[in-house]
Amino acid sequence: MKRCTCVFAFLLCLATPLFAQQAAPEIPFDSTPNLLKLPPDLYLGEASGVAVNSKGHIFVFSRGNSIGPAYAASAAQLLEFDKDGKYLREIGHNLYAWSFAHTVRVDKQDNIWAADKGSDMVIKFSPDGRVAMVFGRKQEASDEGTEPLKHPHPPLPPVDGMFRQVTDVTWDADDNAFISDGYINSRVAKVDKHGRWLKSFGEPGDGPGQLNTPHGITADAQGNVYVGEVSSSTLKKYAKK
């Protein structure tokens, strides 16, 4: 009977997932309700992106007044707060590139990068909030009545230097930027630190070398790129190229 019990215990151990045997360490955190102190006449819409710089300043990319078929500059607001949540400024007020906020990131030089899905543009701001680089191009006001882009099947071929519903950006150790050109082109673009287009990889689909709506992107210290897909709920790793 004792031997049977031991065998049963051994089999139970094999059947138990490893994560159930080892408790994950708890990540300590402090909750700060109502951290952000907004001016009386300013409100957050949908906060689609948050980032922090080396000073602890908080950047919030918010979708505000998103009315109309082509939206407008007020449909994206990039707000900066200090580490205590005190409102400091709005960056790029009524910027041409603003149309529908998606993601904000801060690089190691404290430059602020905003990916605007609605305008198909990525904007790099210097730490003092000035436009330093512009990637992609917004539809002109006279283009087909400024209606949202159509989604033909199969999608139209991508164009180097242009995006269609861009989603996110990250960098490698050499300051090359990787931009997830997400909802339509389903690819990743690589540009160097001077803003020169180098290459792109990926195409719509679920097979090898294909991407299904790349939504989030990051890179590790070895230059490998990780892409999160919203449609397939998967994470893909691409070796340094």
VEXBA-711546 format. One record per atom (N, C-alpha, C, O): residue in three letters; x, y, z. Coordinates in pm, whole numbers, plus 50000, padded with zeros to 5 digits. Layout:
N
alaXYZ
...
END
This chain:
241
met500844988050000
met500005000050000
met500875012450000
met500575022249931
lys501955012150079
lys502855023550085
lys503495026049950
lys503615037549908
arg503915015349879
arg504525016649748
arg503545022549649
arg503915031049568
cys502305018249654
cys501265023449564
cys501075038349585
cys500925045949489
thr501095042649711
thr500935056749742
thr502065064949682
thr501835075749628
cys503295059749691
cys504445066849636
cys504355068149485
cys504645078649428
val503945056949420
val503785057349274
val502725067449235
val502915075049140
phe501615067649309
phe500545077149279
phe501035091549293
phe500715100149211
ala501815093949399
ala502345107449421
ala503295111449309
ala503295122949265
phe504115101949262
phe505035104749153
phe504295108249025
phe504655117748955
leu503255100448994
leu502465103048874
leu501735116448885
leu501615123648786
leu501255119749003
leu500585132449023
leu501545144049000
leu501175154348944
cys502795142349044
cys503815152549025
cys504085154748877
cys504245166148832
leu504145143748800
leu504365144848656
leu503205151948587
leu503415159348492
ala502005149648635
ala500815155348571
ala500605169948608
ala499845177048541
thr501275174548715
thr501065188348760
thr501955197848682
thr503165195648678
pro501415208248619
pro502245217648543
pro503305223948631
pro503095225848751
leu504435227148572
leu505545232748648
leu505165245848715
leu505565248548829
phe504365254248643
phe504015267248700
phe503115265848823
phe503035274948905
ala502435254148835
ala501585252048952
ala502395247749073
ala501935249149186
gln503635242349051
gln504455237849160
gln505255249249222
gln505515249149342
gln505645259149141
gln506465270049188
gln505675283049185
gln505215287449079
ala505515289049299
ala504775301549305
ala505615312749245
ala506785314249279
ala505015320449158
ala505715331649096
ala505945342649199
ala505075345349281
pro507115349149195
pro507365359949291
pro506405371649269
pro506055374949156
glu505995377649378
glu505075388949369
glu505835401549333
glu506885404349389
ile505305409149240
ile505915421749200
ile505345432849288
ile504145435449283
pro506185439349368
pro505655449849457
pro505225462049378
pro505845465349277
phe504185468749420
phe503715480649354
phe502955489349452
phe502465484649555
asp502855502149420
asp502055511549497
asp500955516949406
asp501215520349291
ser499765517649456
ser498645523149381
ser498465537849416
ser498385541549533
thr498395546149312
thr498215560549334
thr496975565049258
thr497075568449140
pro495825565249322
pro494605569649253
pro494705584249211
pro495285592549282
asn494135587249096
asn494085601149046
asn495465607549042
asn495655618749089
leu496415600148985
leu497785605148978
leu497905617748894
leu498585627248934
leu497245618148780
leu497405629248686
leu496535641048727
leu495325639648746
lys497165652748740
lys496455664948776
lys496255673348649
lys497165680448606
leu495075672348591
leu494775679448467
leu494265693548495
leu493645695848599
pro494535702948405
pro493925716248418
pro492405715248413
pro491885705448360
pro491685725148467
pro490225724348474
pro489545722748337
pro488465716848329
asp490165727848230
asp489535727548098
asp490095716748008
asp489865717147887
leu490825706948063
leu491425696447983
leu490985682848035
leu490965680448155
tyr490635673947943
tyr490145660747980
tyr490835650047896
tyr491215652547781
leu490995638247954
leu491495626947879
leu490355620247804
leu489235619147856
gly490645615747684
gly489695607447611
gly490075592947634
gly490155588447749
glu490305585447526
glu490825571847538
glu492355572847546
glu492995577047449
ala492925569147658
ala494375569547673
ala494975557247604
ala494975546247661
ser495475559047484
ser495925547647404
ser497395544347425
ser497835533347390
gly498175553647481
gly499595551047501
gly500145558647620
gly499735569947646
val501075552447692
val501735558747807
val503225555347801
val503575543947770
ala504095565047830
ala505535562747834
ala506145571547942
ala505535581247987
val507375568147983
val508075575548086
val509495578248039
val510125569547979
asn510025590448064
asn511395593448025
asn512355591748142
asn511965586948248
ser513615595648124
ser514635593248226
ser514405601648352
ser514945598348458
lys513635612248343
lys513325620648458
lys512085615848533
lys511715621348637
gly511455605448480
gly510215600648541
gly508995607948492
gly507895605648542
his509175616948394
his508015623948338
his507135614048263
his507615604748198
ile505845616148272
ile504855607048215
ile504245613448091
ile503805624848094
phe504235605747980
phe503645610447856
phe502415601947826
phe502475589747825
val501305608647803
val500035601847776
val499545606147638
val499375618047611
phe499315596247551
phe498785598847418
phe497295595347423
phe496925583747442
ser496465605347406
ser495035603847431
ser494215607247308
ser494535616647235
arg493165599447286
arg492205602347179
arg491105611147237
arg490335606847323
gly491035623247189
gly490045632547241
gly488825633347153
gly488045623847145
asn488645644747087
asn487465647247005
asn487595640546870
asn488075646746774
ser487195627946860
ser487365620346736
ser486055619546658
ser485505608646638
ile485565631046614
ile484325631346536
ile484645633746390
ile485695639246357
gly483735629646302
gly483925631846159
gly484625620146094
gly485325612646161
pro484435618245962
pro484975606445892
pro486495606245887
pro487105595545885
ala487125618045885
ala488585618445877
ala489215622646009
ala490425624346018
tyr488375624246111
tyr488815629146241
tyr489485642846224
tyr489235649646124
ala490305646746317
ala490915659946310
ala492075660446408
ala492335650846479
ala492765672046411
ala493945673146497
ala493595671246644
ala494445667046722
ser492385674346684
ser491985672946823
ser491695658446863
ser491395655746979
ala491765649346767
ala491525635246797
ala492765628446855
ala492715616446884
ala493855635746871
ala495055630346934
ala495705641547015
ala495975652346962
gln495965638847141
gln496645648447227
gln497775641547300
gln497585631147362
leu498975647347292
leu500145642147360
leu500435651147480
leu500845662647464
leu500215645947601
leu500305653747723
leu501485649147807
leu501765637147815
glu502185658647870
glu503325655447955
glu503035659748099
glu502525670648125
phe503365650748193
phe503225653148336
phe504565650348404
phe505355642448353
asp504825656848518
asp506035653448590
asp505835640548669
asp504765634448663
lys506865636248742
lys506805623248809
lys505735622548918
lys505335611748960
asp505275634348963
asp504225634849063
asp502835636549002
asp501845637849074
gly502775636548868
gly501485637848801
gly501065652148773
gly499945654348727
lys501925661748800
lys501585675848772
lys501635678448622
lys502615674948556
tyr500595684448569
tyr500535687248426
tyr501605697548387
tyr501735707948451
leu502355694448281
leu503395703448234
leu503045710248103
leu503165722448091
arg502595702348004
arg502345708347873
arg501665698347780
arg501615686347807
glu501145703747671
glu500685695547559
glu501705697047448
glu502075708147411
ile502165685847394
ile503175685947288
ile502485684247153
ile501665675247135
gly502825692947058
gly502285691646922
gly500825695346912
gly500085688746838
his500385705546983
his498975709346978
his498555712446834
his499205720346766
asn497475706146788
asn496945707746652
asn497965704246544
asn497955709946435
leu498855694746575
leu499845690346477
leu499165684346355
leu498135677746365
tyr499765686746238
tyr499215681446113
tyr499075666246117
tyr498145660646059
ala500005659746185
ala500015645046186
ala498945638946276
ala498685626946267
trp498335646846362
trp497375641046456
trp496055637646387
trp495495645746313
ser495585625446413
ser494295621346359
ser493625610846447
ser492415611546471
phe494395601046497
phe493835590946586
phe494985584346660
phe495685575846605
ala495185588146785
ala496345583946865
ala496415568746878
ala495395562046886
his497655563446880
his497815549146903
his498865546047009
his498545539747109
thr500125550246990
thr501175546547083
thr502155558047102
thr502415565647008
val502705559447223
val503805568747248
val504945560947313
val504725552647402
arg506175563747268
arg507385557447323
arg508445568147346
arg508425578747284
val509385565247437
val510505574147463
val511795566147444
val511945555447504
asp512725571247361
asp513965563947338
asp515005567447444
asp514725575147536
lys516215561947431
lys517225563547536
lys517795577647541
lys518445581347639
gln517565585647436
gln517965599747439
gln516845608947486
gln516965621147480
asp515755602947532
asp514565610247578
asp513795617047466
asp512985625947492
asn514045612947341
asn513165617347233
asn511825610447247
asn511755599047293
ile510765617247208
ile509415611947223
ile508885608247085
ile508895616546993
trp508425596047069
trp507925591046942
trp506435587946956
trp506015580947048
ala505645593046864
ala504205590646866
ala503765584146736
ala504055589346628
ala503075572946746
ala502515566146629
ala501035569546621
ala500255566346711
asp500645576146513
asp499255580346495
asp498615571446388
asp498905572746269
lys497745562746432
lys497115553046342
lys496285559946234
lys496285555646119
gly495565570546271
gly494645576846176
gly495325584246063
gly494795584745952
ser496495590046089
ser497185597745986
ser498265589645915
ser498875594745821
asp498505577345958
asp499555568845899
asp500935574845916
asp501785573545829
met501155581646030
met502415588546050
met503015585246187
met502315582446283
val504345585646192
val505095584846317
val505905597746330
val506605601646237
ile505795604246444
ile506475616946468
ile507495615146578
ile507185609746685
lys508725619646552
lys509765619946654
lys509905634346704
lys510165643546626
phe509735636246836
phe509915649246898
phe511235649146976
phe511605639047035
ser511925660346975
ser513085661947062
ser512605662847207
ser511415664847230
pro513515661447305
pro513085662347445
pro512385675447479
pro511575675847572
asp512685686247405
asp512015698947435
asp510695700547361
asp510055711047367
gly510275689747290
gly508955689747230
gly508865695047088
gly507775697747039
arg510015696547021
arg510005701146883
arg510025689246788
arg510635678946818
val509345690546674
val509325679746575
val510735678046518
val511315687446465
ala511275665846528
ala512625662946479
ala512595654846351
ala513415657046262
met511675645346340
met511535637046220
met510085633546199
met509295633046294
val509745631246073
val508385627246035
val508505615145946
val509255615245849
phe507765604645977
phe507755592445896
phe506335590045845
phe505375591045921
gly506205586945717
gly504895584745658
gly504265597745613
gly504885608445619
arg503015596645567
arg502335608345512
arg500835606945530
arg500255596445502
lys500225617645577
lys498785618145594
lys498095620645460
lys498665626945371
gln496865615645447
gln496095618845327
gln495875633945318
gln495675640745419
glu495915639045197
glu495645653345178
glu494145655945191
glu493325646945172
ala493805668245224
ala492395671745245
ala491555669545121
ala490345667545130
ser492185669845003
ser491445668344878
ser491395653944829
ser490785651144726
asp492025644844902
asp492075630844857
asp490765623644887
asp490495620245002
glu489975621444784
glu488745613644794
glu487875617944911
glu487295609744982
gly487795631144929
gly486925636245034
gly487405633045174
gly486625633745269
thr488695629545189
thr489315626145318
thr488575615045392
thr488535614845515
glu487985605845317
glu487345594445383
glu488405584745434
glu489525584645383
pro488055576645533
pro489025566745580
pro489465557545467
pro488715555145373
leu490705552345478
leu491225543645374
leu490365531045360
leu489915525345460
lys490165526845237
lys489435514445212
lys490325502445242
lys491555503545246
his489695491045263
his490425478745293
his490145468345184
his489385459045208
pro490735469945067
pro490475460044961
pro491115446644994
pro492105446045068
his490545435944939
his491085422544958
his491395416544823
his490495415144740
pro492665412844796
pro493805414444887
pro494195429044899
pro493835437144814
pro494955432645006
pro495365446645024
pro496245451544910
pro496915443644844
leu496235464444888
leu497125470344790
leu498575468244833
leu498845467544953
pro499515467244739
pro500915465244776
pro501425476844862
pro501055488344838
pro502265473944961
pro502815484845044
pro503785493444964
pro504335489044863
val503985505545011
val504895515044947
val505975518645047
val505675522445160
asp507245517345006
asp508335520845096
asp508225535445137
asp507965544145055
gly508435537945265
gly508355551445317
gly506965555845358
gly506795566845412
met505975547445332
met504595550745366
met504015539845456
met504425528245450
phe503065543845540
phe502405534345630
phe500905534745609
phe500345544145553
arg500255523945656
arg498795523545656
arg498325518145790
arg498395506145818
gln497845527345873
gln497405524346009
gln498555518646092
gln498525507146138
val499565527046111
val500765523546185
val500435521946334
val499485528146383
thr501205513646405
thr500815510246542
thr501865512846649
thr501505516946759
asp503165510646622
asp504135511146733
asp505545512946678
asp505765512246557
val506505515346768
val507905517346729
val508825512746841
val508475513746959
thr509995507546805
thr511035503946900
thr512395506246835
thr512455510346719
trp513495503646909
trp514835506546858
trp515795495546898
trp515575488346996
asp516885494346818
asp517955485246856
asp519105493246916
asp518995505346934
ala520215486446948
ala521345492947014
ala522025503346925
ala522715512146975
asp521815502346793
asp522405511946699
asp521465523446666
asp521735531246576
asp520375524446740
asp519375534946723
asp518595533946592
asp517965543646550
asn518635522246528
asn517705519846418
asn516305518446476
asn516125512446582
ala515325523846407
ala513945522946452
ala513215512046374
ala513375510746253
phe512405504346446
phe511555494046385
phe510105498346409
phe509675500046523
ile509375499946301
ile508015505346308
ile507035494546261
ile507165489346150
ser506065491346345
ser505055481346306
ser503965488146224
ser503205496446275
asp503925484546099
asp503005490446000
asp501805481245993
asp501715472445908
gly500845483546088
gly500085472946142
gly498825467846078
gly498795456246035
tyr497785476046068
tyr496455470546043
tyr496245466345898
tyr495415457645873
ile496955472145804
ile496715469045663
ile497935462545599
ile497835451645543
asn499095469145606
asn500295463645542
asn500835451545617
asn501455442845555
ser500615450745748
ser501075439345829
ser502545436045802
ser502885425045758
arg503395445845829
arg504825444145811
arg505555452445917
arg504935459745993
val506885451245919
val507725459346007
val508725466745919
val509395460745835
ala508835479745939
ala509785487945864
ala510995490945950
ala510865492646072
lys512155491745888
lys513395495145959
lys513955507945899
lys514175508645778
val514195517945982
val514815530545937
val516005533446027
val515985529946146
asp517055539745973
asp518225542446054
asp518045555046138
asp516995561446131
lys519045558446218
lys518915569646311
lys518815583146242
lys518445593146304
his519145583446113
his519015595746036
his517665596645964
his517385606345893
gly516825586345983
gly515515586445921
gly515465580045783
gly514435580745716
arg516565573845739
arg516595567645607
arg515935553945612
arg516215545845700
trp515045551445516
trp514365538645505
trp515375528045464
trp516045529645362
leu515475517145540
leu516425506545510
leu515765494545445
leu516225489745341
lys514705489645506
lys514045477645454
lys512725475745527
lys512395483045620
ser511985465745484
ser510805461245559
ser510735446045548
ser511275440145454
phe510065439945644
phe509865425545637
phe508475422145687
phe507905429145771
gly507935411145633
gly506585406845668
gly505575410945564
gly505775420345488
glu504475403545562
glu503345406245476
glu502105400145540
glu502245391645629
pro500895404245498
pro499695398845563
pro499585383645550
pro499815378145442
gly499255377145658
gly499065362645655
gly499445356145785
gly499875362845879
asp499295342845791
asp499585335245913
asp500735325445896
asp501045317845987
gly501375325645780
gly502455316245754
gly503815321645793
gly503915332645847
pro504875313845766
pro506245318345796
pro506555331445722
pro506275332745602
gly507135340845793
gly507475353645732
gly506295362945713
gly506435373645653
gln505135358945763
gln503935367245750
gln503485372245887
gln503825366445990
leu502735383145886
leu502255389146009
leu500755391645999
leu500215394645892
asn500085390146114
asn498635391946118
asn498325403646212
asn498115401746332
thr498305415546156
thr498045427946230
thr499055430046343
thr498685428946460
pro500325433046310
pro501295436146414
pro500885448546492
pro500685459246433
his500765447146622
his500165457546705
his501145463646804
his501075475646831
gly502055455546857
gly503065460146952
gly504415454846912
gly504515444046853
ile505485462346943
ile506815458146900
ile507855462647003
ile507735473347062
thr508865454247024
thr509975457947112
thr511215450247066
thr511105440846988
ala512385454247115
ala513645447747079
ala514475445347204
ala514355452847301
asp515315434847204
asp516175432147318
asp517585437347293
asp517865443347189
ala518475435147389
ala519835440647381
ala520645434247269
ala521645439947226
gln520235422447222
gln520935415747113
gln520405419846976
gln520915415146874
gly519405428446972
gly518875433146845
gly517755424646788
gly517285427146678
asn517325414246864
asn516175406546820
asn514915415046836
asn514795422746930
val513985413446742
val512755421346742
val511575412246774
val511445401446717
tyr510715416546866
tyr509545408946907
tyr508295416446864
tyr508145428346894
val507415409546795
val506215415846739
val504985408946796
val504845396746785
gly504085416646857
gly502835411346907
gly501725413646807
gly501525424746759
glu500995402946775
glu499925403646675
glu498575404146745
glu498275395646829
val497765413946711
val496475415246776
val495465405146723
val494615400446799
ser495535401846595
ser494525392946535
ser494715378446577
ser493745371146597
ser495985374246589
ser496235360146622
ser496605358046768
ser496765346646811
ser496735368946844
ser497105368146986
ser498405360347005
ser498505352047095
thr499405363046920
thr500685356246930
thr501815366446937
thr501645378146900
leu502975361846984
leu504185369846987
leu505235363046901
leu505505351146921
lys505815370146806
lys506815364446717
lys508155371146739
lys508245383346758
lys509205363146734
lys510565368246751
lys511285367646617
lys511255357446548
tyr511945378746583
tyr512725379446461
tyr514175382146498
tyr514465391646570
ala515085373746447
ala516485375546479
ala517015388346417
ala516465393546321
lys518105393246475
lys518705405646427
lys519015404746279
lys519575394846232
lys518635415446205
lys518875415646059
lys519665427946023
lys519965430045905
END
